[in-house]
Amino acid sequence: MSVEIWTILFVGLSFIAYLYIGWQSRVKGSADFFVAGRGVPSLANGAATAADWMSAASFISMAGVISVLGYDGSVYLMGWTGGYVLLALLLAPYLRKFGKYTVPDFVGDRYYSNSARVVAVIAAIFISMTYVAGQMRGVGIVFSRFLQVDINTGVILGMVIVAFFSVLGGMKGITWTQVAQYVVLIAAYLIPAIAISLFLTGNPIPQLAFTFSDIVEKLNQIQTDLGFQEYTKPFANQSQLDVLFSTIALMVGTAGLPHILVRFYTVPNVRAARYSAGWALLLIAILYTTAPALASFARYNLIGSLHNKTLEQIHQLDWAKKWENTKLLQFEDKNGNGVIQLTPDQKTNEIEIDKDIIVLSTPEVAKLAPWVIALVATGGLAAALSTASGLLLVISSAVAHDVYYRIINPGASEALRVMVGRIMIGFAIAIAGYFGINPPGFVAQVVAFAFGLAAASFFPIILLGIFDKRTNREGAIAGLLTGLFFTAFYIIGVKFYGMPAWFFGVSPEGIGTLGMAINFVVTWVVSRLTPPPPLHIQEMVENLRTPGGEMPVEASH
């Protein structure tokens, strides 16, 4: 069977499974809708968290970025995994003990202010919409290539599937769908990586092949022969300061992402929250230790398949012709010598490869079986849809629970709260679809922006809210707004309006680190210049840090 038929089969079966899980998980109560009834086992929550977090950026784009940047691409590996250590140690157990539904819920109650709650809602929506844009672009890319449909049509198809299990089951439906999606995406990532590793190095374990074979040495030589820097040369594409800032931004951004933090509200107790974080880190590490190997294999195979070939030879490659149709792979014989060449100079380079297609195209370039190629496409969809659903629920709950229920209509019934949540998911999906059709960048870049915004907004006020009882509402609001607006201003200015990267050349992906520092300083200073929190809030913070137990009922619901 052809790749397209296998893809239709795999995608169809996986979508049927997701829809079935969503139908079986349909809920009526607000606790089930917003936090899955707080009954998700640790391992299942770890798998759901891993799928929720390993988005299209991790699956589709990360190895592609590493493949192009080499050593400097490791910022994504270090930042995105290191953040889970911070999350497990500093935030997850305390947030679960607090017992709220959402991150704005924590902010609103900890800082005894509906104004703080509203600011947190705005930040959560802003971050989530930035993040979800990358997911919908990933969905569109997969559909465009493997089902030969327009990218916009692919985005709409993805929106319909996510809407079904999100609207019906809320967090409960999303959680169990994400468990299934983790199984799909990890199988789809590992099977081709193992096959290519065995073919190129004779070693079936990608991590060992990358470390102990001569594949990287060969790739370094090829890179220098073509005029590029060595693949493993540090700071060839980014300054040392930018690598440091980007890594920190991704790390603390991970620990501040609202759709990840809310996952720790779904487990039965504090102990389960710690175990969930541990399981998530282990399950994520399986993919993240494979990514550098897959990136090097992809780079090696792509150069060998395309460089110094005639257009006629390239068009005989079915995969190259189909990716060219998507406009994500382009060839231009600029010097007219009849041969297509890859060079580091954009004026002479004749091969344009979108970073987002490298992982998806690798099984085809390596001439793996059609079913493996289709499995990778299915895994890419699973990664994008799992994260999109989590983000959509954050947007929904921010409006339905934190604004409508906690501020506008505190007497709203369970059924009304859930209905408002479902309506808001519909609105959020429509907006996400727009950004998927009109994306502001490639997938990993867009997602990195979201991490920077999370680092500059939520991480400082949550950390200080847990460990500094003197931090008050005035400080939290001032710090959150300052960090968020500074980071957004820098990112938007540099990315869209030609503003120079004036802070020592730090990229938009890394500026969240400075935004975080500004947030910390502003929050701390303003809190010391204004009255301390009420005594009962200070006692609540003390109780929050006391090992074991739950918060009192009146403080936790």
C-alpha positions in Angstrom: 0.0 0.0 0.0 1.1 3.6 -0.6 2.1 6.0 2.1 -1.1 8.0 1.6 -3.3 4.9 2.2 -1.3 3.8 5.2 -1.6 7.4 6.6 -5.4 7.4 6.1 -5.6 4.1 7.8 -3.4 5.0 10.8 -4.8 8.5 11.2 -8.4 7.2 10.8 -7.9 4.5 13.5 -6.2 6.9 15.9 -8.9 9.5 15.4 -11.6 6.9 16.0 -9.8 5.9 19.2 -9.6 9.5 20.4 -13.3 10.1 19.6 -14.3 6.9 21.4 -12.2 7.9 24.5 -13.8 11.4 24.4 -17.3 9.9 24.2 -16.6 7.4 27.0 -15.2 10.2 29.2 -18.0 12.7 28.7 -18.8 14.6 31.9 -21.4 16.8 33.6 -19.8 18.0 36.7 -17.4 21.0 36.9 -14.7 19.0 38.9 -14.6 16.3 36.2 -14.6 19.0 33.4 -11.9 21.2 34.9 -9.6 18.8 36.9 -10.8 15.2 35.9 -12.4 14.7 39.3 -8.9 14.8 40.9 -8.7 11.0 40.4 -6.1 10.4 37.7 -3.4 7.8 38.7 0.2 9.0 38.9 1.5 7.0 35.9 -1.5 7.9 33.7 -1.1 11.6 34.7 2.7 11.4 33.9 1.9 10.0 30.4 -0.8 12.6 29.9 1.6 15.4 31.1 4.3 14.1 28.7 1.9 14.1 25.8 0.5 17.5 26.8 3.9 19.0 26.9 5.6 17.1 24.0 3.8 19.1 21.4 4.3 19.5 17.7 7.4 21.5 18.7 9.0 18.5 20.4 7.9 15.9 17.9 8.0 17.7 14.6 10.3 20.7 15.0 12.8 20.2 17.7 15.0 17.6 16.0 14.7 19.8 12.8 16.1 22.8 14.7 18.9 20.7 16.1 19.6 19.3 12.7 20.1 22.8 11.3 21.8 24.5 14.3 23.8 21.5 15.6 25.2 22.0 19.0 23.3 25.3 19.6 20.0 23.5 19.1 20.7 21.7 22.4 19.1 24.7 24.2 15.8 23.0 23.5 16.9 19.7 25.0 18.4 21.3 28.2 15.7 23.9 28.7 12.6 21.8 28.1 13.7 18.8 30.3 15.5 20.9 33.0 12.2 22.7 33.6 10.6 19.5 34.8 13.1 19.3 37.6 12.1 22.8 38.7 8.5 21.9 38.4 8.8 18.7 40.4 10.8 20.3 43.2 9.5 23.8 43.5 5.9 24.0 42.2 3.9 20.8 41.6 3.4 19.5 45.1 2.5 22.9 46.5 0.0 23.7 43.8 -1.7 20.3 44.3 -1.9 20.9 48.1 -3.5 24.3 47.4 -6.2 22.3 45.6 -7.4 24.8 43.0 -8.8 24.3 39.5 -6.4 26.6 37.6 -3.3 28.8 37.8 -5.3 32.0 37.9 -7.3 30.4 40.7 -4.1 30.1 42.7 -3.0 33.6 41.9 -6.4 35.1 42.7 -6.7 33.4 46.1 -3.0 33.6 47.1 -2.9 37.3 46.3 -6.4 37.9 47.7 -7.4 39.9 44.6 -9.8 39.5 41.7 -7.6 42.1 39.9 -4.7 39.7 40.2 -6.9 36.9 39.0 -8.0 38.8 35.9 -4.3 39.7 35.1 -3.4 36.0 35.4 -6.3 35.1 33.2 -5.1 37.5 30.5 -1.6 36.1 30.8 -2.8 32.5 30.6 -4.9 33.2 27.5 -2.0 35.1 25.8 0.5 32.4 26.5 -1.9 29.6 25.5 -2.9 31.3 22.2 0.7 31.8 21.3 1.5 28.2 22.1 -1.6 26.7 20.3 -0.7 28.6 17.1 2.4 26.3 16.8 0.3 23.2 17.3 -2.2 24.0 14.6 0.6 24.8 12.2 2.0 21.4 12.9 -1.4 19.8 12.2 -1.7 21.6 8.9 1.8 20.6 7.8 1.2 16.9 8.5 -2.2 16.9 6.6 -0.7 18.9 3.8 2.0 16.4 3.0 0.7 13.1 3.9 -3.0 13.4 2.9 -2.2 15.9 0.0 -4.7 18.4 1.2 -4.3 22.2 1.6 -2.7 23.2 4.9 -5.8 25.3 5.8 -8.0 22.2 5.3 -5.7 20.2 7.5 -5.9 22.8 10.3 -9.7 22.7 10.1 -9.8 18.9 10.3 -7.6 19.0 13.4 -9.8 21.6 15.0 -12.9 19.4 14.6 -11.2 16.4 16.2 -9.9 18.4 19.2 -13.3 20.1 19.6 -15.1 16.8 20.0 -13.1 15.2 22.8 -12.4 18.5 24.5 -16.0 19.8 24.5 -17.5 16.4 25.6 -15.0 15.3 28.2 -13.2 18.4 29.4 -10.1 17.6 31.4 -11.2 14.0 32.0 -11.6 13.3 28.2 -8.4 15.2 27.4 -6.4 13.3 30.0 -7.3 9.8 28.8 -7.0 10.8 25.2 -3.5 12.2 26.0 -2.5 8.9 27.5 -3.4 7.2 24.2 -1.6 9.9 22.2 1.6 9.5 24.2 1.7 5.8 23.2 1.1 6.8 19.6 3.7 9.6 19.4 6.5 7.7 21.3 6.1 4.6 19.0 6.1 6.9 16.0 9.3 8.6 17.1 11.3 5.5 18.2 10.5 3.0 15.4 12.1 5.1 12.6 14.9 6.3 14.8 15.8 2.7 15.6 15.6 1.6 12.0 17.7 4.5 10.7 20.3 4.0 13.5 20.6 0.4 12.6 21.0 1.2 8.9 23.6 4.0 9.3 25.6 2.7 12.2 24.8 -1.0 12.8 23.6 -0.1 16.3 19.8 -0.2 16.9 19.9 2.1 20.0 20.0 5.7 18.7 21.5 7.2 21.8 24.4 4.8 21.8 24.9 5.1 18.0 25.0 8.9 18.3 27.6 8.7 21.1 29.9 5.8 20.1 29.7 5.5 16.3 31.5 7.7 13.7 28.3 9.2 12.3 28.9 12.6 14.0 32.5 12.6 12.8 31.3 12.0 9.3 28.7 14.7 9.5 31.3 17.2 10.8 33.5 16.5 7.8 30.6 16.9 5.4 29.6 20.2 7.0 33.1 21.6 6.7 33.4 20.4 3.2 30.3 22.4 2.3 31.5 25.5 4.1 29.4 25.2 7.2 30.7 25.1 10.7 31.3 21.7 12.3 28.0 20.2 13.4 29.2 19.9 17.0 30.9 23.3 17.1 29.5 25.3 20.1 28.1 28.8 19.6 28.4 28.7 15.8 24.9 30.1 15.3 24.1 31.8 18.7 26.3 33.7 21.1 27.1 32.1 24.4 24.9 34.6 26.3 22.0 33.9 24.0 22.3 30.2 24.5 22.4 30.7 28.2 19.3 33.0 28.2 17.4 30.8 25.8 18.0 27.7 28.0 16.9 29.5 31.2 13.8 30.9 29.5 12.8 27.5 28.2 13.5 25.9 31.6 11.6 28.3 33.8 9.0 28.7 31.1 8.3 25.0 31.4 7.8 25.4 35.1 5.3 28.3 34.4 3.2 26.9 31.6 -0.5 27.0 32.8 -1.5 23.9 30.8 1.3 21.9 32.5 0.7 23.3 36.0 -3.0 22.4 35.8 -2.2 18.8 35.3 -1.1 18.5 38.9 -4.5 19.4 40.1 -5.9 16.2 38.5 -4.2 13.7 40.8 -5.6 12.5 44.2 -2.9 14.1 46.5 0.4 15.8 47.0 2.4 12.5 46.9 0.8 11.6 43.6 1.7 15.0 42.2 5.4 14.3 42.9 5.2 10.9 41.4 3.4 12.3 38.3 6.3 14.8 37.7 8.8 11.9 38.0 6.9 9.7 35.6 6.5 12.6 33.2 10.2 13.4 33.2 11.1 9.7 32.5 8.6 9.4 29.7 9.8 12.7 28.2 13.4 11.6 28.4 12.8 8.7 26.1 12.0 11.0 23.3 14.4 13.8 24.3 17.5 11.5 24.4 16.5 10.2 21.0 16.1 13.6 19.3 19.9 14.5 19.0 20.5 11.2 17.3 17.6 11.5 14.9 18.6 15.1 14.1 22.1 14.0 13.1 20.8 11.1 11.1 18.4 13.4 9.3 21.0 15.9 8.4 23.4 13.2 7.1 20.7 11.6 4.9 19.3 14.9 3.6 22.7 16.2 2.5 23.5 12.9 0.8 20.1 12.8 -1.0 19.9 16.3 -2.3 23.4 18.0 -2.5 25.1 18.0 -5.9 22.1 16.3 -7.6 20.4 17.6 -10.8 16.8 18.8 -10.6 15.9 15.8 -12.7 17.5 13.4 -10.2 15.8 15.1 -7.3 12.3 15.0 -8.9 12.7 11.3 -9.4 12.5 11.1 -5.6 8.8 10.8 -4.8 9.2 12.3 -1.3 11.1 15.4 -2.6 8.4 16.1 -5.2 5.6 15.8 -2.7 7.3 18.0 -0.1 8.0 20.6 -2.9 4.3 20.7 -3.6 3.8 22.0 0.0 6.2 24.8 -0.6 8.1 23.7 2.5 11.0 22.3 0.4 12.2 24.4 -2.6 15.0 24.1 -5.2 16.4 26.9 -7.4 19.4 26.5 -9.7 20.7 30.0 -9.1 24.0 29.6 -11.0 22.5 27.7 -13.9 25.0 24.8 -13.8 22.3 22.2 -13.7 23.3 21.0 -10.2 21.5 21.8 -6.9 23.9 22.7 -4.1 23.5 23.3 -0.3 25.7 26.2 1.0 25.8 28.4 4.1 25.4 31.6 2.0 21.8 32.4 1.3 22.8 34.2 -2.0 24.2 30.9 -3.4 22.3 28.3 -1.5 19.9 26.4 -3.8 18.0 24.3 -1.3 15.5 25.8 1.1 14.3 23.3 3.7 11.6 24.3 6.3 12.8 23.1 9.7 9.4 21.7 10.4 9.6 19.0 7.7 12.9 17.5 8.7 11.6 14.9 11.1 8.5 14.1 9.0 10.6 13.6 5.9 13.3 11.6 7.5 11.7 8.1 7.2 11.1 8.8 3.5 14.6 10.0 2.9 15.9 6.9 4.6 13.6 4.7 2.3 11.8 3.1 5.2 8.6 1.1 4.7 5.4 3.1 3.8 3.7 2.1 7.1 6.6 3.6 9.1 6.3 6.9 7.2 2.6 6.9 7.9 3.2 6.1 11.6 5.4 9.2 11.9 2.6 11.4 10.4 0.2 9.9 12.9 2.6 10.6 15.8 3.0 14.2 14.7 -0.7 14.7 14.7 -1.0 13.0 18.2 1.7 15.4 19.5 0.0 18.5 18.1 -3.5 17.5 19.1 -2.6 16.4 22.6 -1.0 19.8 23.5 -3.7 21.8 21.6 -6.4 20.2 23.7 -4.7 21.0 27.0 -4.1 24.6 25.9 -7.7 25.0 24.8 -8.9 23.8 28.2 -6.7 26.4 29.9 -8.3 29.1 27.8 -11.8 27.7 28.5 -11.3 27.4 32.3 -9.7 30.8 32.6 -12.8 32.4 31.3 -15.5 30.0 32.5 -14.1 29.3 36.0 -11.9 32.2 36.9 -13.9 35.0 35.3 -17.5 33.8 35.0 -17.8 31.7 38.1 -15.4 33.4 40.5 -16.2 37.0 39.6 -19.3 37.4 37.5 -21.7 34.7 38.7 -20.5 32.9 41.9 -23.9 31.3 42.2 -23.7 29.5 38.8 -24.8 25.9 38.8 -22.5 23.0 37.9 -24.3 22.6 34.6 -24.1 26.2 33.7 -20.3 26.4 34.5 -19.7 23.4 32.3 -21.8 24.8 29.5 -19.8 28.1 29.6 -16.6 26.1 29.6 -17.7 24.2 26.5 -18.7 27.4 24.7 -15.3 28.9 25.5 -13.5 25.9 24.0 -15.5 26.5 20.8 -14.3 30.2 20.7 -10.8 29.2 21.5 -10.7 26.6 18.8 -11.8 29.1 16.2 -9.1 31.6 17.2 -6.5 28.8 17.3 -7.5 27.8 13.8 -6.9 31.3 12.6 -3.4 31.3 14.0 -2.7 27.9 12.6 -3.6 29.2 9.1 -1.7 32.4 9.7 1.2 31.3 11.9 3.8 33.9 13.2 6.8 31.6 12.7 7.9 28.0 12.6 6.6 25.6 15.2 9.5 25.5 17.7 10.1 29.2 17.4 6.4 30.0 18.1 6.4 27.6 21.1 9.7 29.1 22.4 7.9 32.5 22.5 5.2 31.0 24.7 7.8 29.6 27.0 9.4 33.0 27.3 6.1 34.7 28.1 5.4 32.0 30.8 8.9 32.5 32.3 8.4 36.2 32.5 4.9 36.1 34.0 3.8 33.1 36.0 7.0 31.5 37.3 8.1 34.4 39.6 4.7 35.1 41.1 4.0 31.4 41.7 7.4 30.8 43.2 7.2 33.8 45.4 3.6 33.0 46.3 4.7 29.7 47.7 8.0 30.6 49.4 7.7 34.3 50.3 4.7 35.1 52.5 5.5 38.8 52.4 4.8 39.0 48.6 1.5 40.8 48.3 -1.1 41.5 45.6 0.4 44.9 44.6 3.8 43.3 44.0 2.3 40.3 42.1 0.2 42.4 39.8 3.0 44.9 39.1 5.6 42.1 38.5 3.3 40.0 36.3 2.3 43.0 34.1 5.9 44.3 33.9 7.5 41.0 33.0 4.7 40.0 30.5 4.6 43.4 28.7 8.4 43.8 28.5 8.9 40.3 27.1 6.0 40.6 24.6 7.3 44.0 23.5 10.7 42.7 22.8 9.5 39.5 21.0 7.0 41.4 18.8 9.4 44.3 18.1 12.3 42.1 17.0 10.2 39.4 15.3 7.7 41.6 13.4 8.8 45.2 13.3 12.5 45.0 12.6 13.6 46.2 16.1 17.3 45.2 16.7 17.9 42.7 19.4 19.3 45.5 21.6 19.9 43.5 24.8 23.4 42.2 23.9 22.0 40.4 20.9 19.8 38.1 23.0 17.1 36.5 20.7 13.4 36.7 21.2 13.5 33.1 22.3 15.8 34.0 25.2 14.5 37.4 26.3 12.0 35.7 28.7 14.9 35.2 31.1 15.4 39.0 31.4 11.6 39.4 31.7 11.6 36.9 34.5 14.4 38.8 36.4 12.4 42.1 36.0 9.3 40.4 37.3 11.1 39.1 40.4 12.7 42.5 41.1 9.5 44.5 40.6 7.4 42.0 42.6 9.8 42.0 45.5 10.4 45.7 45.6 6.7 46.7 45.3 5.7 44.1 47.9 8.2 45.7 50.4 6.9 49.2 49.7 3.3 48.4 50.2 1.3 46.8 53.1 2.0 43.1 53.8 -0.7 40.5 53.0 -3.4 39.9 55.6 -2.5 37.5 58.4 -4.8 34.7 57.2 -3.0 34.8 53.8 0.4 34.6 55.5 -0.8 31.6 57.6 -2.1 30.0 54.5 1.3 30.2 52.8 2.9 28.8 55.9 0.5 25.9 55.9 1.1 25.4 52.1 4.8 24.7 52.8 4.1 22.3 55.7 4.7 18.7 54.5 1.7 16.4 54.1 -2.0 16.9 54.3 -4.4 19.1 52.4 -5.3 22.7 52.6 -8.5 23.4 54.7 -11.7 23.0 52.7 -12.5 26.7 52.8 -9.1 27.6 51.4 -9.0 25.0 48.7 -12.4 25.3 47.0 
